Amino acid sequence: MPTSSPAFFSTRFRAMQHRNFQLFIAGQLISLIGTWMQNTAQLWLVYRLTGSAALLGIFGFASQVPMLFLSSLGGYLGDHYNRHRGVIATQTVSMVLAFVLSALTLTGRIQGWHGAWVVVAIAFMLGIVNAFDVPIRQAFLVQMVGKEDLPNAIALNSSIFNGARVVGPAIAGFAIAWLGEGWCFSLNGVSFVAVIVALLMMRIAKTEIKPSDESPLSSLVQGFRFAMGDVPIRSTLLLLSVLSLFGLQYSVFMPIYAQDILKGNARTLGLLMSSAGVGAVLGALHFAARTNYKGLPRWIAATSTTTAIGLLIFSGARVFWLCVVVLFVVGFAATSQMAATNTLIQNRVPDELRSRVMAVYATMFMGVQPIGALIAGGVAKRIGAPHTLSVFGSMVLLGSLVFVFRVAMKLRPTSAAKAAADD
């Protein structure tokens, strides 16, 4: 239940009237800053040790491929077991892995190609944890705020994620230069304490979990059938997969742009990633301010097209300030598309299928990213990072145009919003 009058909170922050969500956001902000620090430091460490664009792609593949195969199992567990305890468990394991990586790095065990592969292996283990964490955590949002404030909570959660994306890489850039990568991993481990404490402080009302005689496989298939049988959900998920497979791979090449193309250093890497993060925060906050969710398919089409054009410009950029501006636009548009897609899905799905449908979302969004990262690394090895990004941006533009003419223009502007309101 809300702890304060809704009038106290602006429209943009209305989900913050819920005490549990306040705790969640506070803990997430600290923890996610640490997560982005670790991600930036891992990318830099792998490239510093090997100088290999292909291994950057393999790193991205290893860190996210578990989502493709295991997120459905995470969704099944989220619909049949306690989501609150599930999130606590995944955050605790992530903390342990961060401290393990820190210890190996600070003691000098991470050296050369062998050390880089150790980093990749730990990234793979973190990917397994995330495959369970993401669908459970996304479905857990509704237990903190209820369905009425759920769209705002989704957007604010995205804002926090991308706010950390601004701060984390920037801090990591300076921390790497002054202290080394190992301390970034240590700080990430410590940051998990905040979110675990926040989760333990929550007062979550008990929800009845309906027993099911279905096998896990049949249960998972039911969530997939619902998602694919709903036209707005199916079409927006397919477009999101195109963004994930091709559009979001620019982050894999940030060390190459920072060091080889812009002739910079770790600070340059942090500023580039932070620029995209600033745009992402503003994109999420802009979406959070919406009280009318009419015309979501057209909004998704517009932001996807903007992302594609931004990637094409970035692929040919050789000046630091231009890269910063374009990455800001890409971050704004891509995050707006993600928040709109998540909102459309969560407003249309019944609660008993929520975790399983969010697992489909996680699979088609985060699950295909590792495939894109692997492709990106292999293609970049042959034609270079800029040409690879040009090809990928063109693929996103093609997908956006297909969505515009075959989906967004045919769906009535109010269809998604009406369904959301009816729920």
PyMOL commands that set and color helices and strands:
alter all, ss='L'
color gray80, all
select helices_A, chain A and resi 6-8+11-17+19-50+53-80+83-106+112-145+150-178+181-201+216-229+231-245+247-261+266-288+296-316+320-348+351-367+369-383+385-408+415-422
alter helices_A, ss='H'
color red, helices_A
deselect
rebuild
show_as cartoon
